[in-house]
Amino acid sequence: MELNLKGRTAIITGASRGIGLSVAQALAAEGCNLHLASRNAASLDSVRESIIAAYKVNVTVHALDLSMLENVVRLAKACGPVDILINNAGAIPQGTITGIDDKTWRDAWDLKVFGFINLTREIYRDMCEQKSGVIVNVVGVAGERPFANYIAGSMANAALMAMSRALGAESVDHGVRVIAINPGAIETDRQVVRWKARAKKELNDENRWRELTTGFPFGRLGTVSEIANTIVFLCSDRSSYTSGTIITIDGGASARK
């Protein structure tokens, strides 16, 4: 299926690994030029080299901490008008309301919540002027199925879902689409480290970690490419009537009792 994305320009945050990296690779395969942001300069340089070796696209990297407003503004100005924004940076730690201290909570929200809000504000303004654009917020299923032992993340995700719905309802008046993606349990590098630690503790062998994931839908975790492929389709003209909605990709787990 031709997605007609060749020559478009995308910003992807949290692009040095996991879902962000997979989205970058998938968009590059479709001919998109990329601005990749992350806090890890060395990882970004490595990603850039691998993508330009495989695809004939332009790739610019931005090693920035997007929890800081000045860096968000700096990124937006450096990139100029873009066609696609993928907000993906940030991971919020597990913990109950009494188990997460104020600084940890605020630091996490500065990146995952306010980082999304601030970059969206900067990019959305330009998209409205050019009367086109797509913003995809990579959020998480805890926003629709909150957990007390992941309270900061559940609340953050719920807020970003609300922003996506509200903004995506208005944005179409300006030719812009806004969508949120809620990944479920996905096989990212970060998650594999966690599963290996658990396998070492429970099975005395970290390499048996997949045995602990057979209770998930289809007997496995989701893959980053399954998330990325959906995002790329949503960014394309093939999904041109999609805005103000949440796409959950978790194999149906959040709907199960």
NORUR-V464241 format. One record per backbone hydrogen bond with DSSP energy under -0.5 kcal/mol. NH is the residue of the N-H (numbers start at 1). CO is the residue of the C=O. If there is no record, write none. Layout:
BEGIN
nh/co
NH/CO
NH/CO
END
This chain:
BEGIN
nh/co
3/1
7/31
8/5
10/33
11/84
12/35
13/86
14/37
15/37
17/14
20/17
21/17
22/18
23/19
24/20
25/21
26/22
27/23
28/24
29/25
30/26
30/27
31/28
32/27
33/8
34/58
35/10
36/60
37/12
38/62
41/39
44/40
45/41
46/42
47/43
48/44
49/45
50/46
51/47
52/48
53/49
54/50
54/51
55/51
57/55
60/34
62/36
64/38
64/62
66/64
68/65
69/67
71/68
72/68
73/69
74/70
75/71
76/72
77/73
78/74
79/75
80/76
83/9
84/9
85/134
86/11
87/85
87/136
88/86
95/149
99/96
100/96
101/99
105/101
106/102
107/103
108/104
109/105
110/106
111/107
112/108
113/109
114/109
115/109
117/113
118/114
119/115
120/116
121/117
122/118
123/119
124/120
125/121
126/122
127/123
128/124
129/125
130/126
131/127
132/127
133/175
134/83
135/177
136/85
137/135
137/179
138/87
138/136
139/137
139/181
141/183
143/140
144/141
145/141
150/147
151/95
151/148
154/150
155/151
156/152
157/153
158/154
159/155
160/156
161/157
162/158
163/159
164/160
165/161
166/162
167/163
168/164
169/165
170/166
171/167
172/168
173/170
174/171
175/172
176/171
177/133
179/135
180/245
181/137
182/247
183/181
184/249
186/184
187/222
188/186
192/188
193/189
194/190
195/191
196/192
197/193
198/194
199/195
200/196
201/197
202/198
203/199
204/199
204/200
205/199
208/205
209/206
211/208
212/209
213/210
214/211
216/213
219/216
220/217
222/185
227/223
228/224
229/225
230/226
231/227
232/228
233/229
234/230
235/231
236/232
236/233
237/3
239/236
240/237
242/239
243/241
244/178
245/178
247/180
248/246
249/182
250/248
253/250
255/252
256/252
256/253
END
